[in-house]
Amino acid sequence: QVGGVGTTASPSREGDRRGIAAHGCGNALVYAALDGRPADVQMVIKEKPGPNGVLGYITGVGNDRLLHNQTFIQWYMLVLLDGKYAEELLLGESYLGSTADYQKWLALARTFLANHNRGVYYPEPANRYEQELNEHKLQALQAEHLQMLSEFFAMNRDVYEGLVQALLNERV
């Protein structure tokens, strides 16, 4: 047994699976917080990475609307931060797989702020003052989102850990 899961996999491979499960189940928990989520959400841990290097994934999440309201965008920004947060919560560290999610969060956060959802934000800062103001707004928004995730995971810690264990046991 490695990490509480019966397996013949090496300890390092099982650690990879645990990281994938921690991230994916963090996503799934936050997905579940949005009303109207698709019924076909599925999490998968793969035995070997595919051609694009993916070791696990979650499917069936999206929105068929062309125009997204503030509630959806804020929820989606939380989804983009939650995998890394969940890894750190469960494992005490995070992996580089969250880099793409963070880049998407930054792009959405800039668009969200440029829509004047938190006061003045400069889409194309013209000077140092405007750049610093933008950086402050981004940091404040990220801190707000991380606080929300902290509270959400604190309320749902048992559910989260149960999801991780189920995914490790079942792989799907």
Solvent accessible surface area in square Angstrom, and as a share of the most:
residue,aa,sasa,rsa
1,Q,171,0.76
2,V,42,0.24
3,G,56,0.54
4,G,56,0.54
5,V,8,0.05
6,G,58,0.55
7,T,39,0.23
8,T,148,0.86
9,A,22,0.17
10,S,55,0.36
11,P,99,0.62
12,S,85,0.55
13,R,92,0.34
14,E,6,0.03
15,G,31,0.29
16,D,62,0.32
17,R,8,0.03
18,R,70,0.26
19,G,4,0.04
20,I,32,0.16
21,A,0,0.00
22,A,0,0.00
23,H,32,0.14
24,G,12,0.11
25,C,0,0.00
26,G,0,0.00
27,N,12,0.06
28,A,14,0.11
29,L,11,0.05
30,V,4,0.02
31,Y,20,0.08
32,A,52,0.40
33,A,59,0.45
34,L,38,0.19
35,D,133,0.69
36,G,79,0.76
37,R,126,0.46
38,P,44,0.28
39,A,115,0.89
40,D,99,0.51
41,V,49,0.28
42,Q,85,0.38
43,M,29,0.13
44,V,20,0.12
45,I,7,0.04
46,K,60,0.26
47,E,97,0.44
48,K,147,0.62
49,P,69,0.44
50,G,17,0.17
51,P,154,0.97
52,N,118,0.61
53,G,47,0.45
54,V,53,0.31
55,L,49,0.24
56,G,18,0.17
57,Y,97,0.37
58,I,36,0.18
59,T,54,0.31
60,G,30,0.28
61,V,47,0.27
62,G,48,0.46
63,N,55,0.28
64,D,139,0.72
65,R,133,0.49
66,L,170,0.84
67,L,144,0.72
68,H,80,0.36
69,N,77,0.40
70,Q,93,0.41
71,T,92,0.53
72,F,25,0.10
73,I,28,0.14
74,Q,44,0.20
75,W,21,0.07
76,Y,70,0.27
77,M,0,0.00
78,L,21,0.11
79,V,6,0.04
80,L,11,0.05
81,L,11,0.06
82,D,0,0.00
83,G,0,0.00
84,K,87,0.37
85,Y,44,0.17
86,A,0,0.00
87,E,5,0.02
88,E,72,0.32
89,L,52,0.26
90,L,34,0.17
91,L,47,0.24
92,G,67,0.64
93,E,98,0.44
94,S,38,0.24
95,Y,90,0.34
96,L,160,0.80
97,G,63,0.61
98,S,7,0.04
99,T,74,0.43
100,A,62,0.48
101,D,28,0.14
102,Y,70,0.27
103,Q,103,0.46
104,K,108,0.46
105,W,1,0.00
106,L,27,0.14
107,A,59,0.45
108,L,36,0.18
109,A,0,0.00
110,R,112,0.41
111,T,91,0.53
112,F,8,0.03
113,L,1,0.01
114,A,28,0.21
115,N,98,0.50
116,H,119,0.53
117,N,29,0.15
118,R,83,0.30
119,G,41,0.39
120,V,81,0.47
121,Y,11,0.04
122,Y,63,0.24
123,P,95,0.60
124,E,151,0.68
125,P,49,0.31
126,A,89,0.69
127,N,75,0.38
128,R,183,0.67
129,Y,142,0.54
130,E,26,0.12
131,Q,103,0.46
132,E,91,0.41
133,L,39,0.20
134,N,10,0.05
135,E,86,0.38
136,H,115,0.51
137,K,37,0.16
138,L,13,0.07
139,Q,103,0.46
140,A,52,0.40
141,L,3,0.01
142,Q,45,0.20
143,A,61,0.47
144,E,65,0.29
145,H,0,0.00
146,L,65,0.32
147,Q,100,0.44
148,M,83,0.37
149,L,2,0.01
150,S,41,0.26
151,E,92,0.41
152,F,46,0.19
153,F,2,0.01
154,A,78,0.61
155,M,148,0.66
156,N,36,0.18
157,R,87,0.32
158,D,121,0.63
159,V,84,0.48
160,Y,0,0.00
161,E,67,0.30
162,G,41,0.39
163,L,53,0.27
164,V,3,0.02
165,Q,66,0.29
166,A,51,0.39
167,L,7,0.03
168,L,2,0.01
169,N,86,0.44
170,E,121,0.54
171,R,54,0.20
172,V,94,0.54
